[in-house]
Amino acid sequence: MPAETLDLRDVPPPERHPKIHNAFAALDSGETLQIINDHEPRPLFYEMKAEVEAFDAENYAVEQRDDEEFVATLPKQ
């Protein structure tokens, strides 16, 4: 179960990544952040993998629920 869930579908795009990074930074080790997005968050995955040492890329998961709903789980090491 995620420690926090962010529904970003109504958040303006320039505000999304900072909001995600802040929420992820507030997690404890072993917790996960779940985001709900209107597109596949592939750029976010690569950004997190390159810039956030505590991001557990091996256990990242994304599920497409419909055309405009993607749920991604971002685990913290």
Distance bins in CASP14 RR format, pairs under 12 A and 6 or more apart:
PFRMAT RR
TARGET T0000
AUTHOR 0000-0000-0000
RMODE 2
METHOD distances of the structure
MODEL  1
1 30 0 0 0 0 0 1 0 0 0 0 0
1 31 0 0 0 0 1 0 0 0 0 0 0
1 32 0 0 0 0 1 0 0 0 0 0 0
1 33 0 0 0 0 0 1 0 0 0 0 0
1 34 0 0 0 0 1 0 0 0 0 0 0
1 73 0 0 0 0 0 1 0 0 0 0 0
1 75 0 0 0 0 0 1 0 0 0 0 0
2 23 0 0 0 0 0 1 0 0 0 0 0
2 24 0 0 0 0 0 1 0 0 0 0 0
2 27 0 0 0 0 1 0 0 0 0 0 0
2 30 0 0 0 0 0 1 0 0 0 0 0
2 31 1 0 0 1 0 0 0 0 0 0 0
2 32 1 0 1 0 0 0 0 0 0 0 0
2 33 1 0 0 1 0 0 0 0 0 0 0
2 34 1 1 0 0 0 0 0 0 0 0 0
2 35 0 0 0 0 1 0 0 0 0 0 0
2 36 0 0 0 0 0 1 0 0 0 0 0
2 61 0 0 0 0 0 1 0 0 0 0 0
2 71 0 0 0 0 1 0 0 0 0 0 0
2 72 0 0 0 0 0 1 0 0 0 0 0
2 73 1 0 0 1 0 0 0 0 0 0 0
2 74 0 0 0 0 1 0 0 0 0 0 0
2 75 0 0 0 0 1 0 0 0 0 0 0
2 76 0 0 0 0 0 1 0 0 0 0 0
3 23 0 0 0 0 1 0 0 0 0 0 0
3 24 0 0 0 0 1 0 0 0 0 0 0
3 26 0 0 0 0 1 0 0 0 0 0 0
3 27 1 0 1 0 0 0 0 0 0 0 0
3 28 1 0 0 1 0 0 0 0 0 0 0
3 29 0 0 0 0 0 1 0 0 0 0 0
3 30 0 0 0 0 1 0 0 0 0 0 0
3 31 1 1 0 0 0 0 0 0 0 0 0
3 32 1 0 0 1 0 0 0 0 0 0 0
3 33 1 0 0 1 0 0 0 0 0 0 0
3 34 0 0 0 0 1 0 0 0 0 0 0
3 73 0 0 0 0 0 1 0 0 0 0 0
3 74 0 0 0 0 0 1 0 0 0 0 0
3 75 0 0 0 0 1 0 0 0 0 0 0
3 76 0 0 0 0 1 0 0 0 0 0 0
4 19 0 0 0 0 0 1 0 0 0 0 0
4 20 0 0 0 0 0 1 0 0 0 0 0
4 22 0 0 0 0 0 1 0 0 0 0 0
4 23 1 0 1 0 0 0 0 0 0 0 0
4 24 0 0 0 0 1 0 0 0 0 0 0
4 25 0 0 0 0 0 1 0 0 0 0 0
4 26 1 0 0 1 0 0 0 0 0 0 0
4 27 1 0 0 1 0 0 0 0 0 0 0
4 28 0 0 0 0 0 1 0 0 0 0 0
4 31 1 0 0 1 0 0 0 0 0 0 0
4 32 0 0 0 0 1 0 0 0 0 0 0
4 33 1 0 1 0 0 0 0 0 0 0 0
4 34 1 0 0 1 0 0 0 0 0 0 0
4 35 0 0 0 0 1 0 0 0 0 0 0
4 36 0 0 0 0 0 1 0 0 0 0 0
4 73 0 0 0 0 0 1 0 0 0 0 0
4 74 0 0 0 0 1 0 0 0 0 0 0
4 76 0 0 0 0 0 1 0 0 0 0 0
5 20 0 0 0 0 0 1 0 0 0 0 0
5 23 0 0 0 0 1 0 0 0 0 0 0
5 31 0 0 0 0 0 1 0 0 0 0 0
5 32 0 0 0 0 1 0 0 0 0 0 0
5 33 1 0 0 1 0 0 0 0 0 0 0
5 34 1 0 1 0 0 0 0 0 0 0 0
5 35 1 0 0 1 0 0 0 0 0 0 0
5 36 1 0 0 1 0 0 0 0 0 0 0
5 37 0 0 0 0 0 1 0 0 0 0 0
5 71 0 0 0 0 1 0 0 0 0 0 0
5 72 0 0 0 0 0 1 0 0 0 0 0
5 73 0 0 0 0 1 0 0 0 0 0 0
5 74 0 0 0 0 0 1 0 0 0 0 0
6 15 0 0 0 0 0 1 0 0 0 0 0
6 16 0 0 0 0 1 0 0 0 0 0 0
6 17 0 0 0 0 0 1 0 0 0 0 0
6 18 0 0 0 0 0 1 0 0 0 0 0
6 19 1 0 0 1 0 0 0 0 0 0 0
6 20 1 0 0 1 0 0 0 0 0 0 0
6 21 0 0 0 0 0 1 0 0 0 0 0
6 22 0 0 0 0 1 0 0 0 0 0 0
6 23 1 0 1 0 0 0 0 0 0 0 0
6 24 0 0 0 0 1 0 0 0 0 0 0
6 26 0 0 0 0 0 1 0 0 0 0 0
6 27 0 0 0 0 0 1 0 0 0 0 0
6 32 0 0 0 0 0 1 0 0 0 0 0
6 33 1 0 0 1 0 0 0 0 0 0 0
6 34 1 0 0 1 0 0 0 0 0 0 0
6 35 1 0 1 0 0 0 0 0 0 0 0
6 36 1 0 0 1 0 0 0 0 0 0 0
6 37 0 0 0 0 1 0 0 0 0 0 0
6 41 0 0 0 0 0 1 0 0 0 0 0
6 44 0 0 0 0 0 1 0 0 0 0 0
6 71 0 0 0 0 0 1 0 0 0 0 0
6 72 0 0 0 0 1 0 0 0 0 0 0
6 73 0 0 0 0 0 1 0 0 0 0 0
6 74 0 0 0 0 1 0 0 0 0 0 0
7 16 0 0 0 0 0 1 0 0 0 0 0
7 19 0 0 0 0 0 1 0 0 0 0 0
7 20 0 0 0 0 0 1 0 0 0 0 0
7 23 0 0 0 0 0 1 0 0 0 0 0
7 34 0 0 0 0 1 0 0 0 0 0 0
7 35 1 0 0 1 0 0 0 0 0 0 0
7 36 1 0 1 0 0 0 0 0 0 0 0
7 37 0 0 0 0 1 0 0 0 0 0 0
7 38 0 0 0 0 1 0 0 0 0 0 0
7 69 0 0 0 0 1 0 0 0 0 0 0
7 70 0 0 0 0 0 1 0 0 0 0 0
7 71 0 0 0 0 1 0 0 0 0 0 0
7 72 0 0 0 0 0 1 0 0 0 0 0
8 14 0 0 0 0 0 1 0 0 0 0 0
8 15 0 0 0 0 1 0 0 0 0 0 0
8 16 1 0 1 0 0 0 0 0 0 0 0
8 17 0 0 0 0 1 0 0 0 0 0 0
8 18 0 0 0 0 0 1 0 0 0 0 0
8 19 1 0 0 1 0 0 0 0 0 0 0
8 20 1 0 0 1 0 0 0 0 0 0 0
8 23 0 0 0 0 0 1 0 0 0 0 0
8 33 0 0 0 0 0 1 0 0 0 0 0
8 34 0 0 0 0 0 1 0 0 0 0 0
8 35 1 0 1 0 0 0 0 0 0 0 0
8 36 1 0 0 1 0 0 0 0 0 0 0
8 37 1 0 1 0 0 0 0 0 0 0 0
8 38 1 0 0 1 0 0 0 0 0 0 0
8 39 0 0 0 0 1 0 0 0 0 0 0
8 41 0 0 0 0 1 0 0 0 0 0 0
8 44 0 0 0 0 1 0 0 0 0 0 0
8 68 0 0 0 0 0 1 0 0 0 0 0
8 69 0 0 0 0 0 1 0 0 0 0 0
8 70 0 0 0 0 1 0 0 0 0 0 0
8 71 0 0 0 0 0 1 0 0 0 0 0
8 72 0 0 0 0 1 0 0 0 0 0 0
9 16 0 0 0 0 1 0 0 0 0 0 0
9 35 0 0 0 0 1 0 0 0 0 0 0
9 36 1 0 0 1 0 0 0 0 0 0 0
9 37 1 0 0 1 0 0 0 0 0 0 0
9 38 1 0 1 0 0 0 0 0 0 0 0
9 39 0 0 0 0 1 0 0 0 0 0 0
9 41 0 0 0 0 0 1 0 0 0 0 0
9 65 0 0 0 0 0 1 0 0 0 0 0
9 66 0 0 0 0 0 1 0 0 0 0 0
9 68 1 0 0 1 0 0 0 0 0 0 0
9 69 1 0 0 1 0 0 0 0 0 0 0
9 70 0 0 0 0 1 0 0 0 0 0 0
9 71 0 0 0 0 0 1 0 0 0 0 0
10 16 0 0 0 0 0 1 0 0 0 0 0
10 19 0 0 0 0 0 1 0 0 0 0 0
10 36 0 0 0 0 0 1 0 0 0 0 0
10 37 0 0 0 0 0 1 0 0 0 0 0
10 38 0 0 0 0 1 0 0 0 0 0 0
10 68 0 0 0 0 0 1 0 0 0 0 0
11 17 0 0 0 0 0 1 0 0 0 0 0
11 18 0 0 0 0 0 1 0 0 0 0 0
11 19 1 0 0 1 0 0 0 0 0 0 0
11 20 0 0 0 0 1 0 0 0 0 0 0
11 23 0 0 0 0 0 1 0 0 0 0 0
11 35 0 0 0 0 1 0 0 0 0 0 0
11 36 0 0 0 0 0 1 0 0 0 0 0
11 37 0 0 0 0 1 0 0 0 0 0 0
11 38 0 0 0 0 1 0 0 0 0 0 0
12 18 0 0 0 0 0 1 0 0 0 0 0
12 19 0 0 0 0 0 1 0 0 0 0 0
12 38 0 0 0 0 0 1 0 0 0 0 0
13 19 0 0 0 0 0 1 0 0 0 0 0
13 20 0 0 0 0 0 1 0 0 0 0 0
13 37 0 0 0 0 0 1 0 0 0 0 0
13 38 0 0 0 0 1 0 0 0 0 0 0
13 39 0 0 0 0 1 0 0 0 0 0 0
13 41 0 0 0 0 0 1 0 0 0 0 0
13 43 0 0 0 0 0 1 0 0 0 0 0
13 44 0 0 0 0 0 1 0 0 0 0 0
15 21 0 0 0 0 0 1 0 0 0 0 0
15 22 0 0 0 0 0 1 0 0 0 0 0
16 22 0 0 0 0 0 1 0 0 0 0 0
16 23 0 0 0 0 0 1 0 0 0 0 0
16 35 0 0 0 0 1 0 0 0 0 0 0
16 36 0 0 0 0 0 1 0 0 0 0 0
16 37 1 0 0 1 0 0 0 0 0 0 0
16 38 0 0 0 0 1 0 0 0 0 0 0
16 39 0 0 0 0 0 1 0 0 0 0 0
16 41 0 0 0 0 1 0 0 0 0 0 0
16 43 0 0 0 0 0 1 0 0 0 0 0
16 44 0 0 0 0 1 0 0 0 0 0 0
16 47 0 0 0 0 0 1 0 0 0 0 0
16 72 0 0 0 0 0 1 0 0 0 0 0
17 23 0 0 0 0 0 1 0 0 0 0 0
17 24 0 0 0 0 0 1 0 0 0 0 0
17 35 0 0 0 0 0 1 0 0 0 0 0
17 37 0 0 0 0 0 1 0 0 0 0 0
17 41 0 0 0 0 1 0 0 0 0 0 0
17 43 0 0 0 0 1 0 0 0 0 0 0
17 44 1 0 0 1 0 0 0 0 0 0 0
17 45 0 0 0 0 0 1 0 0 0 0 0
17 46 0 0 0 0 0 1 0 0 0 0 0
17 47 1 0 0 1 0 0 0 0 0 0 0
17 48 0 0 0 0 1 0 0 0 0 0 0
17 51 0 0 0 0 0 1 0 0 0 0 0
17 52 0 0 0 0 0 1 0 0 0 0 0
17 74 0 0 0 0 0 1 0 0 0 0 0
18 24 0 0 0 0 0 1 0 0 0 0 0
18 25 0 0 0 0 0 1 0 0 0 0 0
18 44 0 0 0 0 0 1 0 0 0 0 0
18 47 0 0 0 0 0 1 0 0 0 0 0
19 25 0 0 0 0 0 1 0 0 0 0 0
19 26 0 0 0 0 0 1 0 0 0 0 0
19 33 0 0 0 0 0 1 0 0 0 0 0
19 35 0 0 0 0 1 0 0 0 0 0 0
19 37 0 0 0 0 0 1 0 0 0 0 0
19 44 0 0 0 0 0 1 0 0 0 0 0
20 26 0 0 0 0 0 1 0 0 0 0 0
20 27 0 0 0 0 0 1 0 0 0 0 0
20 33 1 0 0 1 0 0 0 0 0 0 0
20 34 0 0 0 0 0 1 0 0 0 0 0
20 35 1 0 0 1 0 0 0 0 0 0 0
20 36 0 0 0 0 0 1 0 0 0 0 0
20 37 0 0 0 0 1 0 0 0 0 0 0
20 41 0 0 0 0 1 0 0 0 0 0 0
20 43 0 0 0 0 0 1 0 0 0 0 0
20 44 1 0 0 1 0 0 0 0 0 0 0
20 45 0 0 0 0 0 1 0 0 0 0 0
20 47 0 0 0 0 1 0 0 0 0 0 0
20 48 0 0 0 0 1 0 0 0 0 0 0
20 51 0 0 0 0 0 1 0 0 0 0 0
20 52 0 0 0 0 1 0 0 0 0 0 0
20 55 0 0 0 0 0 1 0 0 0 0 0
20 72 0 0 0 0 1 0 0 0 0 0 0
20 74 1 0 0 1 0 0 0 0 0 0 0
21 27 0 0 0 0 0 1 0 0 0 0 0
21 33 0 0 0 0 1 0 0 0 0 0 0
21 35 0 0 0 0 0 1 0 0 0 0 0
21 44 0 0 0 0 1 0 0 0 0 0 0
21 47 0 0 0 0 1 0 0 0 0 0 0
21 48 0 0 0 0 1 0 0 0 0 0 0
21 51 0 0 0 0 1 0 0 0 0 0 0
21 52 1 0 0 1 0 0 0 0 0 0 0
21 54 0 0 0 0 0 1 0 0 0 0 0
21 55 0 0 0 0 0 1 0 0 0 0 0
21 74 0 0 0 0 0 1 0 0 0 0 0
21 76 0 0 0 0 0 1 0 0 0 0 0
22 33 0 0 0 0 0 1 0 0 0 0 0
22 52 0 0 0 0 0 1 0 0 0 0 0
23 31 0 0 0 0 0 1 0 0 0 0 0
23 32 0 0 0 0 0 1 0 0 0 0 0
23 33 1 0 1 0 0 0 0 0 0 0 0
23 34 0 0 0 0 1 0 0 0 0 0 0
23 35 0 0 0 0 1 0 0 0 0 0 0
23 48 0 0 0 0 0 1 0 0 0 0 0
23 52 0 0 0 0 0 1 0 0 0 0 0
23 74 0 0 0 0 1 0 0 0 0 0 0
23 76 0 0 0 0 0 1 0 0 0 0 0
24 30 0 0 0 0 0 1 0 0 0 0 0
24 31 0 0 0 0 1 0 0 0 0 0 0
24 32 0 0 0 0 1 0 0 0 0 0 0
24 33 1 0 1 0 0 0 0 0 0 0 0
24 34 0 0 0 0 0 1 0 0 0 0 0
24 35 0 0 0 0 1 0 0 0 0 0 0
24 44 0 0 0 0 0 1 0 0 0 0 0
24 47 0 0 0 0 0 1 0 0 0 0 0
24 48 1 0 0 1 0 0 0 0 0 0 0
24 51 0 0 0 0 0 1 0 0 0 0 0
24 52 1 0 0 1 0 0 0 0 0 0 0
24 53 0 0 0 0 0 1 0 0 0 0 0
24 54 1 0 0 1 0 0 0 0 0 0 0
24 55 1 0 0 1 0 0 0 0 0 0 0
24 56 0 0 0 0 0 1 0 0 0 0 0
24 60 0 0 0 0 0 1 0 0 0 0 0
24 72 0 0 0 0 0 1 0 0 0 0 0
24 73 0 0 0 0 0 1 0 0 0 0 0
24 74 1 0 0 1 0 0 0 0 0 0 0
24 75 0 0 0 0 1 0 0 0 0 0 0
24 76 1 0 0 1 0 0 0 0 0 0 0
24 77 0 0 0 0 0 1 0 0 0 0 0
25 31 0 0 0 0 0 1 0 0 0 0 0
25 33 0 0 0 0 1 0 0 0 0 0 0
25 48 0 0 0 0 0 1 0 0 0 0 0
25 51 0 0 0 0 0 1 0 0 0 0 0
25 52 0 0 0 0 1 0 0 0 0 0 0
25 53 0 0 0 0 0 1 0 0 0 0 0
25 54 0 0 0 0 1 0 0 0 0 0 0
25 55 0 0 0 0 0 1 0 0 0 0 0
25 74 0 0 0 0 0 1 0 0 0 0 0
25 76 0 0 0 0 1 0 0 0 0 0 0
26 33 0 0 0 0 1 0 0 0 0 0 0
26 54 0 0 0 0 0 1 0 0 0 0 0
26 76 0 0 0 0 1 0 0 0 0 0 0
27 33 1 0 0 1 0 0 0 0 0 0 0
27 34 0 0 0 0 0 1 0 0 0 0 0
27 52 0 0 0 0 0 1 0 0 0 0 0
27 54 0 0 0 0 1 0 0 0 0 0 0
27 55 0 0 0 0 0 1 0 0 0 0 0
27 56 0 0 0 0 0 1 0 0 0 0 0
27 73 0 0 0 0 0 1 0 0 0 0 0
27 74 0 0 0 0 1 0 0 0 0 0 0
27 75 0 0 0 0 1 0 0 0 0 0 0
27 76 1 0 1 0 0 0 0 0 0 0 0
27 77 0 0 0 0 0 1 0 0 0 0 0
28 54 0 0 0 0 0 1 0 0 0 0 0
28 75 0 0 0 0 0 1 0 0 0 0 0
28 76 1 0 0 1 0 0 0 0 0 0 0
28 77 0 0 0 0 0 1 0 0 0 0 0
29 53 0 0 0 0 0 1 0 0 0 0 0
29 54 1 0 0 1 0 0 0 0 0 0 0
29 55 0 0 0 0 0 1 0 0 0 0 0
29 56 0 0 0 0 1 0 0 0 0 0 0
29 75 0 0 0 0 1 0 0 0 0 0 0
29 76 1 0 1 0 0 0 0 0 0 0 0
29 77 1 0 0 1 0 0 0 0 0 0 0
30 54 0 0 0 0 1 0 0 0 0 0 0
30 55 0 0 0 0 0 1 0 0 0 0 0
30 56 1 0 0 1 0 0 0 0 0 0 0
30 59 0 0 0 0 1 0 0 0 0 0 0
30 73 0 0 0 0 0 1 0 0 0 0 0
30 74 0 0 0 0 0 1 0 0 0 0 0
30 75 1 0 0 1 0 0 0 0 0 0 0
30 76 1 0 1 0 0 0 0 0 0 0 0
30 77 1 0 0 1 0 0 0 0 0 0 0
31 54 0 0 0 0 0 1 0 0 0 0 0
31 56 0 0 0 0 0 1 0 0 0 0 0
31 59 0 0 0 0 0 1 0 0 0 0 0
31 73 0 0 0 0 0 1 0 0 0 0 0
31 74 0 0 0 0 1 0 0 0 0 0 0
31 75 1 0 0 1 0 0 0 0 0 0 0
31 76 1 0 1 0 0 0 0 0 0 0 0
31 77 0 0 0 0 0 1 0 0 0 0 0
32 54 0 0 0 0 0 1 0 0 0 0 0
32 55 0 0 0 0 0 1 0 0 0 0 0
32 56 0 0 0 0 1 0 0 0 0 0 0
32 59 0 0 0 0 1 0 0 0 0 0 0
32 60 0 0 0 0 1 0 0 0 0 0 0
32 61 0 0 0 0 1 0 0 0 0 0 0
32 71 0 0 0 0 0 1 0 0 0 0 0
32 72 0 0 0 0 1 0 0 0 0 0 0
32 73 1 0 1 0 0 0 0 0 0 0 0
32 74 1 0 0 1 0 0 0 0 0 0 0
32 75 1 0 1 0 0 0 0 0 0 0 0
32 76 1 0 0 1 0 0 0 0 0 0 0
32 77 0 0 0 0 0 1 0 0 0 0 0
33 41 0 0 0 0 0 1 0 0 0 0 0
33 44 0 0 0 0 0 1 0 0 0 0 0
33 48 0 0 0 0 1 0 0 0 0 0 0
33 52 0 0 0 0 0 1 0 0 0 0 0
33 54 0 0 0 0 0 1 0 0 0 0 0
33 55 0 0 0 0 1 0 0 0 0 0 0
33 56 0 0 0 0 0 1 0 0 0 0 0
33 60 0 0 0 0 0 1 0 0 0 0 0
33 61 0 0 0 0 0 1 0 0 0 0 0
33 71 0 0 0 0 0 1 0 0 0 0 0
33 72 0 0 0 0 1 0 0 0 0 0 0
33 73 1 0 0 1 0 0 0 0 0 0 0
33 74 1 0 1 0 0 0 0 0 0 0 0
33 75 0 0 0 0 1 0 0 0 0 0 0
33 76 1 0 0 1 0 0 0 0 0 0 0
34 41 0 0 0 0 0 1 0 0 0 0 0
34 60 0 0 0 0 0 1 0 0 0 0 0
34 61 0 0 0 0 1 0 0 0 0 0 0
34 62 0 0 0 0 0 1 0 0 0 0 0
34 63 0 0 0 0 0 1 0 0 0 0 0
34 70 0 0 0 0 0 1 0 0 0 0 0
34 71 1 0 0 1 0 0 0 0 0 0 0
34 72 1 0 0 1 0 0 0 0 0 0 0
34 73 1 0 1 0 0 0 0 0 0 0 0
34 74 1 0 0 1 0 0 0 0 0 0 0
34 75 0 0 0 0 1 0 0 0 0 0 0
35 41 1 0 0 1 0 0 0 0 0 0 0
35 44 1 0 0 1 0 0 0 0 0 0 0
35 45 0 0 0 0 0 1 0 0 0 0 0
35 48 0 0 0 0 0 1 0 0 0 0 0
35 60 0 0 0 0 0 1 0 0 0 0 0
35 61 0 0 0 0 0 1 0 0 0 0 0
35 62 0 0 0 0 1 0 0 0 0 0 0
35 63 0 0 0 0 0 1 0 0 0 0 0
35 69 0 0 0 0 0 1 0 0 0 0 0
35 70 0 0 0 0 1 0 0 0 0 0 0
35 71 1 0 0 1 0 0 0 0 0 0 0
35 72 1 0 1 0 0 0 0 0 0 0 0
35 73 0 0 0 0 1 0 0 0 0 0 0
35 74 1 0 0 1 0 0 0 0 0 0 0
36 62 0 0 0 0 0 1 0 0 0 0 0
36 63 0 0 0 0 0 1 0 0 0 0 0
36 64 0 0 0 0 0 1 0 0 0 0 0
36 65 0 0 0 0 1 0 0 0 0 0 0
36 66 0 0 0 0 0 1 0 0 0 0 0
36 68 0 0 0 0 0 1 0 0 0 0 0
36 69 1 0 0 1 0 0 0 0 0 0 0
36 70 1 0 0 1 0 0 0 0 0 0 0
36 71 1 0 1 0 0 0 0 0 0 0 0
36 72 0 0 0 0 1 0 0 0 0 0 0
36 73 0 0 0 0 0 1 0 0 0 0 0
37 43 0 0 0 0 0 1 0 0 0 0 0
37 44 0 0 0 0 1 0 0 0 0 0 0
37 45 0 0 0 0 0 1 0 0 0 0 0
37 62 0 0 0 0 1 0 0 0 0 0 0
37 63 0 0 0 0 0 1 0 0 0 0 0
37 64 0 0 0 0 0 1 0 0 0 0 0
37 65 0 0 0 0 0 1 0 0 0 0 0
37 66 0 0 0 0 0 1 0 0 0 0 0
37 68 0 0 0 0 1 0 0 0 0 0 0
37 69 1 0 0 1 0 0 0 0 0 0 0
37 70 1 0 1 0 0 0 0 0 0 0 0
37 71 1 0 0 1 0 0 0 0 0 0 0
37 72 1 0 0 1 0 0 0 0 0 0 0
37 73 0 0 0 0 0 1 0 0 0 0 0
37 74 0 0 0 0 0 1 0 0 0 0 0
38 64 0 0 0 0 0 1 0 0 0 0 0
38 65 0 0 0 0 0 1 0 0 0 0 0
38 66 0 0 0 0 0 1 0 0 0 0 0
38 67 0 0 0 0 1 0 0 0 0 0 0
38 68 1 0 1 0 0 0 0 0 0 0 0
38 69 1 0 0 1 0 0 0 0 0 0 0
38 70 1 0 0 1 0 0 0 0 0 0 0
38 71 0 0 0 0 0 1 0 0 0 0 0
38 72 0 0 0 0 0 1 0 0 0 0 0
39 62 0 0 0 0 0 1 0 0 0 0 0
39 64 0 0 0 0 1 0 0 0 0 0 0
39 66 0 0 0 0 0 1 0 0 0 0 0
39 67 0 0 0 0 1 0 0 0 0 0 0
39 68 1 0 0 1 0 0 0 0 0 0 0
39 69 0 0 0 0 1 0 0 0 0 0 0
39 70 1 0 0 1 0 0 0 0 0 0 0
39 72 0 0 0 0 0 1 0 0 0 0 0
40 46 0 0 0 0 0 1 0 0 0 0 0
40 62 1 0 0 1 0 0 0 0 0 0 0
40 63 0 0 0 0 0 1 0 0 0 0 0
40 64 1 0 0 1 0 0 0 0 0 0 0
40 65 0 0 0 0 0 1 0 0 0 0 0
40 67 0 0 0 0 0 1 0 0 0 0 0
40 68 0 0 0 0 0 1 0 0 0 0 0
40 69 0 0 0 0 0 1 0 0 0 0 0
40 70 1 0 1 0 0 0 0 0 0 0 0
40 71 0 0 0 0 0 1 0 0 0 0 0
40 72 0 0 0 0 1 0 0 0 0 0 0
41 47 0 0 0 0 1 0 0 0 0 0 0
41 48 0 0 0 0 1 0 0 0 0 0 0
41 49 0 0 0 0 0 1 0 0 0 0 0
41 60 0 0 0 0 1 0 0 0 0 0 0
41 61 0 0 0 0 0 1 0 0 0 0 0
41 62 1 0 0 1 0 0 0 0 0 0 0
41 63 0 0 0 0 0 1 0 0 0 0 0
41 64 0 0 0 0 0 1 0 0 0 0 0
41 69 0 0 0 0 0 1 0 0 0 0 0
41 70 1 0 0 1 0 0 0 0 0 0 0
41 71 0 0 0 0 1 0 0 0 0 0 0
41 72 1 0 1 0 0 0 0 0 0 0 0
41 73 0 0 0 0 0 1 0 0 0 0 0
41 74 0 0 0 0 1 0 0 0 0 0 0
42 48 0 0 0 0 0 1 0 0 0 0 0
42 49 0 0 0 0 0 1 0 0 0 0 0
42 60 0 0 0 0 0 1 0 0 0 0 0
42 62 0 0 0 0 1 0 0 0 0 0 0
42 64 0 0 0 0 0 1 0 0 0 0 0
42 70 0 0 0 0 1 0 0 0 0 0 0
42 72 0 0 0 0 1 0 0 0 0 0 0
43 49 0 0 0 0 0 1 0 0 0 0 0
43 50 0 0 0 0 0 1 0 0 0 0 0
43 51 0 0 0 0 0 1 0 0 0 0 0
43 72 0 0 0 0 0 1 0 0 0 0 0
44 50 0 0 0 0 0 1 0 0 0 0 0
44 51 0 0 0 0 0 1 0 0 0 0 0
44 52 0 0 0 0 0 1 0 0 0 0 0
44 55 0 0 0 0 0 1 0 0 0 0 0
44 57 0 0 0 0 0 1 0 0 0 0 0
44 60 0 0 0 0 1 0 0 0 0 0 0
44 62 0 0 0 0 1 0 0 0 0 0 0
44 70 0 0 0 0 0 1 0 0 0 0 0
44 72 1 0 0 1 0 0 0 0 0 0 0
44 74 0 0 0 0 1 0 0 0 0 0 0
45 51 0 0 0 0 0 1 0 0 0 0 0
45 52 0 0 0 0 0 1 0 0 0 0 0
45 55 0 0 0 0 1 0 0 0 0 0 0
45 56 0 0 0 0 0 1 0 0 0 0 0
45 57 1 0 0 1 0 0 0 0 0 0 0
45 58 0 0 0 0 0 1 0 0 0 0 0
45 59 0 0 0 0 0 1 0 0 0 0 0
45 60 1 0 0 1 0 0 0 0 0 0 0
45 61 0 0 0 0 0 1 0 0 0 0 0
45 62 1 0 0 1 0 0 0 0 0 0 0
45 70 0 0 0 0 0 1 0 0 0 0 0
45 72 1 0 0 1 0 0 0 0 0 0 0
45 73 0 0 0 0 0 1 0 0 0 0 0
45 74 0 0 0 0 1 0 0 0 0 0 0
45 75 0 0 0 0 0 1 0 0 0 0 0
46 52 0 0 0 0 0 1 0 0 0 0 0
46 55 0 0 0 0 0 1 0 0 0 0 0
46 57 0 0 0 0 1 0 0 0 0 0 0
46 60 0 0 0 0 0 1 0 0 0 0 0
47 55 0 0 0 0 1 0 0 0 0 0 0
47 57 0 0 0 0 0 1 0 0 0 0 0
47 60 0 0 0 0 0 1 0 0 0 0 0
47 74 0 0 0 0 0 1 0 0 0 0 0
48 54 0 0 0 0 1 0 0 0 0 0 0
48 55 1 0 1 0 0 0 0 0 0 0 0
48 56 0 0 0 0 1 0 0 0 0 0 0
48 57 1 0 0 1 0 0 0 0 0 0 0
48 60 1 0 0 1 0 0 0 0 0 0 0
48 72 0 0 0 0 1 0 0 0 0 0 0
48 73 0 0 0 0 0 1 0 0 0 0 0
48 74 1 0 0 1 0 0 0 0 0 0 0
48 75 0 0 0 0 0 1 0 0 0 0 0
48 76 0 0 0 0 0 1 0 0 0 0 0
48 77 0 0 0 0 0 1 0 0 0 0 0
49 55 1 0 0 1 0 0 0 0 0 0 0
49 56 0 0 0 0 1 0 0 0 0 0 0
49 57 1 0 1 0 0 0 0 0 0 0 0
49 58 0 0 0 0 1 0 0 0 0 0 0
49 60 0 0 0 0 1 0 0 0 0 0 0
49 74 0 0 0 0 0 1 0 0 0 0 0
50 57 0 0 0 0 1 0 0 0 0 0 0
51 57 0 0 0 0 0 1 0 0 0 0 0
52 60 0 0 0 0 0 1 0 0 0 0 0
52 74 0 0 0 0 1 0 0 0 0 0 0
52 75 0 0 0 0 0 1 0 0 0 0 0
52 76 0 0 0 0 1 0 0 0 0 0 0
52 77 0 0 0 0 1 0 0 0 0 0 0
53 76 0 0 0 0 0 1 0 0 0 0 0
53 77 0 0 0 0 1 0 0 0 0 0 0
54 74 0 0 0 0 0 1 0 0 0 0 0
54 75 0 0 0 0 1 0 0 0 0 0 0
54 76 1 0 1 0 0 0 0 0 0 0 0
54 77 1 0 1 0 0 0 0 0 0 0 0
55 72 0 0 0 0 0 1 0 0 0 0 0
55 73 0 0 0 0 0 1 0 0 0 0 0
55 74 1 0 0 1 0 0 0 0 0 0 0
55 75 1 0 0 1 0 0 0 0 0 0 0
55 76 1 0 0 1 0 0 0 0 0 0 0
55 77 1 0 0 1 0 0 0 0 0 0 0
56 73 0 0 0 0 1 0 0 0 0 0 0
56 74 0 0 0 0 1 0 0 0 0 0 0
56 75 1 0 1 0 0 0 0 0 0 0 0
56 76 1 0 0 1 0 0 0 0 0 0 0
56 77 1 0 1 0 0 0 0 0 0 0 0
57 72 0 0 0 0 0 1 0 0 0 0 0
57 73 0 0 0 0 0 1 0 0 0 0 0
57 74 0 0 0 0 1 0 0 0 0 0 0
57 75 0 0 0 0 1 0 0 0 0 0 0
57 76 0 0 0 0 0 1 0 0 0 0 0
57 77 0 0 0 0 1 0 0 0 0 0 0
58 74 0 0 0 0 0 1 0 0 0 0 0
58 75 0 0 0 0 1 0 0 0 0 0 0
58 77 0 0 0 0 1 0 0 0 0 0 0
59 72 0 0 0 0 0 1 0 0 0 0 0
59 73 1 0 0 1 0 0 0 0 0 0 0
59 74 0 0 0 0 1 0 0 0 0 0 0
59 75 1 0 1 0 0 0 0 0 0 0 0
59 76 0 0 0 0 1 0 0 0 0 0 0
59 77 0 0 0 0 1 0 0 0 0 0 0
60 71 0 0 0 0 0 1 0 0 0 0 0
60 72 1 0 0 1 0 0 0 0 0 0 0
60 73 1 0 0 1 0 0 0 0 0 0 0
60 74 1 0 0 1 0 0 0 0 0 0 0
60 75 1 0 0 1 0 0 0 0 0 0 0
60 76 0 0 0 0 0 1 0 0 0 0 0
60 77 0 0 0 0 0 1 0 0 0 0 0
61 70 0 0 0 0 0 1 0 0 0 0 0
61 71 0 0 0 0 1 0 0 0 0 0 0
61 72 1 0 0 1 0 0 0 0 0 0 0
61 73 1 0 1 0 0 0 0 0 0 0 0
61 74 0 0 0 0 1 0 0 0 0 0 0
61 75 0 0 0 0 1 0 0 0 0 0 0
62 69 0 0 0 0 0 1 0 0 0 0 0
62 70 1 0 1 0 0 0 0 0 0 0 0
62 71 1 0 0 1 0 0 0 0 0 0 0
62 72 1 0 1 0 0 0 0 0 0 0 0
62 73 1 0 0 1 0 0 0 0 0 0 0
62 74 0 0 0 0 1 0 0 0 0 0 0
63 69 0 0 0 0 1 0 0 0 0 0 0
63 70 1 0 0 1 0 0 0 0 0 0 0
63 71 1 0 1 0 0 0 0 0 0 0 0
63 72 1 0 0 1 0 0 0 0 0 0 0
63 73 0 0 0 0 1 0 0 0 0 0 0
64 70 1 0 1 0 0 0 0 0 0 0 0
64 71 0 0 0 0 1 0 0 0 0 0 0
64 72 0 0 0 0 1 0 0 0 0 0 0
65 71 1 0 0 1 0 0 0 0 0 0 0
65 72 0 0 0 0 0 1 0 0 0 0 0
END
